[in-house]
Amino acid sequence: MDARTGEILHSTNADARLHPASLTKMMTLYIAFQAVEHGEISMDTVVRVSRNAAAEPPSKLGLVEGQRIKLRYLVRAAAVKSANDAATAIGEAIEGSEAAFARRMNRTAQALGMTRTTFKNANGLTEAGHLSTARDMTTLGRHLLYDFPDYYNLFSRKTADAGVKQVNNTNTRLLNAYRGADGIKTGYTRAAGFNLVASAERGNERIIATVFGGRSTASRNAKVAELLDLGFRRAPSNAPTNKPSAPNYASVSAGDMAGKTLRVSGVVRTSLRPQARPVTATAPVMVAMKDVIDEAVAQVTQQAVLEDAIEPEAEAPAPVETAAAAPTAVVASLVPEMRPEDLIEDDGLADQEVVTRISTSSGRHWGINIGRYASEGRAERVLLQTAISEMSTLEGSLRTVVRKPTGFDANFMGLSREAADLACRRLQARNQSCFMIGPS
């Protein structure tokens, strides 16, 4: 992408939904910068580390439960070292829980135009449904560059002080090797492969390139360098800079107040409860019943209900009390009588046991196996290639490699039975090995 104009200069499978891994932290940091800018939190806010954050697997800063650390150090650790515990702590500090923060991430993604991205956590660790695309992550990288230029330099730091220790940049190789490179974010998990969103500036030109699913750090960096070179060759020298529009903060945060405590100054001196509607002696009384009105109600005259259920207006200031004063005679009349025993037919089913099975066909408990391979790397490559070629049926599934005594099984899990069956039939039609894996 030409960062100045947002024009796509080259793309392949740009809209394939894949695991973003730690590219996710770009959104976590975007929201952190946004929250600081709008006064929700400050870089000097001291964050208490939760058990959940401290328990995140590497890469991590090494935070412990109960530890207190300034937000600025968590931001540096997430941006430079790609620390999972720091990213989770940031999300919890801003929204109270990682789940609430993930919802905000998704609202922000929609506001930025990232239409094929769904976040489930703040750090990018593999989770079913946590997916994005190369196009969406490139869009996010461009917004980081232009929406928060004062913070963008974080991504080019080779080292940073993260409070408890110095941390090194996970993208040092590309930053050192490619002229003009100044960010942005790496990512790796077994399910995702080696991912990278990179930006480089030469003269008046700036290019952003994104790669998903690299086989290694070296091959990923080589592909990114190739794409950046291609971008600089194709981009016009003097294109005008057309910065992207920042999302409307009010619309992004409209649902963020749910569950938060609001401190209101002043005392409410006037009740906002509406006055009860005046009731005259001849006004009809409507008794609301849900789905059931017994025949006995029809036998009670309106006048009787009025006399028993409604006291004179001057003595009945609250409708709630009126409802509580309903006569027991009327209530009792609403209880249906037991059906006479002589009308109950014996159909022979009384002594039979009814057994109910819970269907597993519609739940996402199924999977498919697409072969057994000699190496884990080969299995991961086949999974990635298959995910790209069969996006329509495998979208939202989880790529897993299972070690067996005779090799490595390549599986897609988290499918419904129907989706698994359809995926296998489509793959078998292309002469690719495939069989279904049941919930057990």
Phi, psi and omega in degrees: 000137169284111186297332183291321186251341185082006181286134176280122182266335179196143177204148172220123181053039186294339183250014176289126181279114184227172179287123182277346185054223187284359169301337176307325184295342173300318178288320177303316181287323178302314181292324177298315178297320180297316181294322178293316182298327183259012172079012177291328184204165177234163179295339179265002176299132179271121184259133175270126184282128180275168175297322180299314181293316182296334184274358181297142179286168179298159003288141184209161179279337181096030180290152179239153181303134179088348179296146178245131185210144181290149180302323183301325179287325176295320179297315179297318181295321180289321183283319187267308183270346184063044184284123182291320180295324179293319180297316179296319179297323177298311181299317180292325179293325184276318187244357177093329177207158180291327179296316179294323179293322178298322177295320177293322176303317181291322176296319180293320179301316178297320180294331179274354181089016178274079193283344183245027181245136174225122180258143176242342180209175187269350188246339179098004175299146189301128178209139182304130179087353178274096191221153175208185181227163178297321180295315182295319181290328175294319176300316179296319178300320179294321178293321176302317182297313188266329182281330181226064183297333181290337180259348188299331182299342177305323188284349179257358180290130178287324176222164179206150175275112180258027176083298181273340178188167173281140179237151181255149182287134178287349183251022186301321184300312181290320180300324180280328191266334187251123182295125178094352181291134180219026178154186016237302189207137175262168175198140175209132162217165180298322181289327186271330192083199183262115183249155178199132165250120185235147177229142178217147181233132176223114182064234179270001186255142173222131182239141172243130180233143181229135176231132172250144167077030176294154182277337180199169178300317183294313182292323177297312181297323179295320180292320178296318178298321178298317180292319178297317177301316179299318179297316180294329178289324186270334185287138176293149185291323189240040178292140179290147178278119179244090185296143178291151178283129177293146181295152177293113185299321181299318182287327180292320186261010184300325181263008186281347185278351181298129178085357180264150178273127178255127177266115184253125178276149180094167182242137176285120185254346181235127179292136179268001180292129180293150178291148178294141178293133179302140180243125178268165184296336183258002182290141179289148178254127180254119179259115184276122174240146181263107173071343185231124171231111184286155180299335184293333181298323181294339183275350179266124182289154178300324182296321180295319179296317180300316184292323185273326189263341184235119176275168178307146187306319183295337183256003182234077185285339187235130178300330182298318180294324179300316181295322183289341184270010180300139185290145180294334181296319180291317181299317182296326182290344182275352181274118182293146178284154178293141179295133179304140184296329183288351177264353180275119182274139176268105182263010177084003183264353187298324184266002181274143179269131179259123181250126181248132176252139176273124181288136176253006185289327184270343179284158182270060182249009184254167177207179175224150175250131182246021174134166176241132189233157186291332182230155178295320180298320179295318179298318180295321180295318179295321177299315181295315180298320180291320179299322180288320184281340184232049185297323189297326182259336184260003181299132179088354179279167182248122178281126180225144174246122183248124181282130177238163180302331184253008179155200184239119179280133176260112186236148165250123182242167178084033180250157168283164180299320181295318180293321179296317180296316180295317181298317180297317180297322179291321179290318179296330177294337177261018178064032176254134179300138179195134169216156185278149176244122183281173182300333182288000000 
